[in-house]
């Protein structure tokens, strides 16, 4: 079988090349593109992102990429969101006033407060922090990119806003920052998204890309 083709969506905001290198490392065939036909014909897509939510949504609208991403999310083919790319999948963000997101996942992006439990909180969170399965589970959910990751593993985070989901069943991992427990990764059917940067999280982060590659191939075999 040929290696899976993955479109890394280029909308002018994102850590595109680190994602590209991670994909290549695990055997995927990635392409950085904003071409709708290429995106829709891909075996999977990755929505990266670093920066402001409102600017990102404006760029996606300007490039006519909003509906194609929504359509792809409904196609059954794997979709990965990374950092801002995860937040964009939500209903809205409170950044610079409320801005509507893609609405693929019900939830709101909220800003970390300046203080938590009476202690000053550094915002943005720029650090390695641990991820754990939700609801006291010992292991991460099977058939997701976190399947082979141990509970409590550390990943690299850079963000000022965090995801507050409507449906707790869509929470794939949680992280605690300054006493604030939030959804650090999400899963809804074929959609997987991470607030942290797997491509900047060493060997454990690369395991996530490797498992994503496996899930893409499994989806292709079901056709």
C-alpha positions in Angstrom: 0.0 0.0 0.0 1.2 3.5 -0.8 2.0 5.8 2.1 -0.9 7.9 3.2 -1.3 11.4 1.8 -1.9 14.1 4.4 -2.7 17.8 3.8 -1.3 20.2 6.4 -3.6 23.2 6.0 -1.8 26.4 5.3 -3.9 29.5 6.3 -1.1 31.8 7.1 -0.8 30.9 10.8 1.0 27.9 12.1 4.0 25.8 12.8 3.8 24.1 9.5 7.3 22.8 9.0 7.7 21.1 12.4 4.4 19.3 11.7 5.6 18.4 8.2 8.9 16.9 9.5 7.0 14.9 12.1 4.7 13.5 9.4 7.7 12.6 7.2 9.4 10.9 10.2 6.6 8.4 10.7 6.2 7.6 7.0 3.3 9.8 6.0 3.4 11.8 2.7 2.5 15.4 3.8 1.9 18.5 1.8 1.4 22.0 3.0 -1.5 23.4 1.1 -4.6 25.6 1.0 -5.8 24.0 -2.2 -9.4 22.7 -1.5 -9.2 19.9 -4.1 -6.0 18.5 -2.6 -7.4 18.8 0.9 -10.6 17.0 0.1 -8.8 14.2 -1.7 -6.3 13.6 1.1 -6.4 10.5 3.3 -6.2 12.8 6.3 -5.7 16.4 7.2 -3.9 18.3 9.9 -5.0 21.7 11.1 -2.1 23.4 12.9 -1.9 26.9 14.3 -0.2 29.3 16.5 -1.6 32.8 17.2 -4.9 34.6 17.6 -8.2 32.8 17.2 -10.0 35.7 15.4 -7.1 36.2 12.9 -7.1 32.5 12.1 -10.9 32.3 11.5 -10.7 35.4 9.3 -7.9 33.7 7.2 -9.9 30.5 6.9 -12.9 32.4 5.7 -10.8 34.5 3.2 -9.4 31.3 1.8 -12.9 29.6 1.6 -11.6 26.8 3.8 -14.2 26.8 6.5 -16.8 24.6 4.8 -14.2 22.2 3.3 -12.8 21.6 6.8 -16.3 21.0 8.2 -17.1 18.7 5.3 -13.9 16.7 5.8 -14.7 16.3 9.5 -17.9 14.7 8.4 -16.2 12.4 5.8 -15.0 9.8 8.3 -11.4 10.3 7.3 -9.0 11.2 10.1 -8.6 14.9 11.1 -6.0 16.2 13.5 -5.9 19.6 15.1 -2.8 21.0 16.9 -2.7 23.9 19.4 -4.7 26.7 17.9 -5.9 24.2 15.3 -7.7 22.3 18.1 -9.3 25.5 19.4 -10.6 26.4 16.0 -12.6 23.2 15.9 -14.7 24.4 18.8 -17.9 26.5 18.7 -16.3 29.8 19.8 -13.5 31.6 21.6 -13.6 34.4 24.1 -10.4 35.8 22.7 -10.8 39.5 21.9 -14.6 39.2 22.3 -16.5 36.2 21.2 -15.5 34.7 17.8 -17.3 31.8 16.2 -15.2 28.8 15.4 -15.7 25.9 13.1 -18.2 24.3 15.4 -17.1 20.7 14.8 -16.8 20.2 18.6 -19.2 21.9 21.0 -17.2 24.0 23.4 -15.7 27.4 24.2 -12.1 28.6 24.5 -11.6 30.4 27.8 -8.5 32.4 28.9 -6.4 31.3 31.8 -7.0 33.8 34.7 -4.1 35.9 36.0 -4.5 34.3 39.4 -5.6 30.8 40.5 -6.2 29.8 44.1 -4.6 33.1 45.2 -1.4 32.5 43.3 -0.3 34.5 40.3 -0.5 32.4 37.1 1.9 32.8 34.3 0.0 33.3 31.1 0.6 32.0 28.5 1.4 28.5 29.8 4.8 27.8 28.1 6.1 24.6 29.7 6.1 20.9 29.7 3.0 19.6 31.5 1.5 16.2 32.1 -1.6 14.7 30.4 -3.9 12.1 32.0 -6.9 10.2 30.9 -10.3 11.7 32.0 -12.5 10.4 34.8 -9.8 8.6 36.7 -9.1 6.1 33.9 -5.7 4.4 34.1 -5.2 4.3 30.3 -5.9 6.5 27.3 -8.7 5.5 25.0 -8.0 2.7 22.5 -8.0 3.5 18.7 -6.8 7.1 19.3 -3.4 8.6 18.8 -2.8 8.5 22.6 -3.4 4.7 22.9 0.4 4.0 23.4 1.0 7.0 25.7 1.3 6.5 29.4 -0.9 8.4 31.8 1.1 11.3 33.3 3.4 11.7 30.3 4.7 15.2 29.7 4.0 17.2 26.5 5.0 20.7 25.4 2.4 23.4 25.8 2.3 27.1 24.5 -1.2 28.7 25.0 -3.2 31.3 26.9 -6.6 29.8 26.2 -8.0 26.4 27.1 -10.9 24.3 25.9 -14.1 23.9 27.9 -16.1 21.2 26.2 -19.8 20.6 26.4 -19.7 16.8 26.1 -17.3 15.3 28.6 -17.2 12.1 26.5 -15.2 14.0 23.9 -12.4 14.7 26.3 -9.4 12.5 25.4 -7.0 13.9 28.1 -6.9 16.4 30.8 -4.2 18.7 32.2 -3.9 20.7 35.3 -2.4 24.2 35.2 -2.3 26.3 38.4 -5.3 24.3 39.8 -7.3 24.6 36.6 -8.2 21.3 35.1 -8.9 21.5 31.4 -9.3 19.4 28.2 -5.8 19.1 26.7 -6.9 16.8 23.9 -10.2 15.8 22.4 -11.7 13.0 20.3 -15.0 12.8 18.4 -15.3 9.9 16.0 -12.6 10.5 13.3 -11.5 13.8 14.9 -8.4 14.0 17.2 -7.0 17.3 18.5 -4.3 18.3 20.9 -3.7 21.6 22.8 -0.1 20.6 23.2 2.4 20.2 20.4 3.1 16.5 19.7 5.7 17.4 17.1 7.7 19.3 19.8 7.2 16.7 22.5 10.1 14.4 21.8 9.8 10.7 21.2 6.5 10.4 23.0 5.0 13.1 20.8 6.2 11.3 17.7 4.4 8.2 18.9 1.2 10.2 18.6 2.0 10.9 14.9 2.9 7.3 14.4 -0.4 6.1 15.8 -2.2 8.7 13.7 -0.6 7.2 10.7 -1.8 3.7 11.7 -5.3 5.0 12.2 -5.3 6.5 8.7 -4.2 3.2 7.2 -6.9 1.3 9.2 -9.5 3.8 7.8 -8.2 3.2 4.2 -8.5 -0.6 4.7 -12.1 -0.3 5.7 -13.0 1.3 2.3 
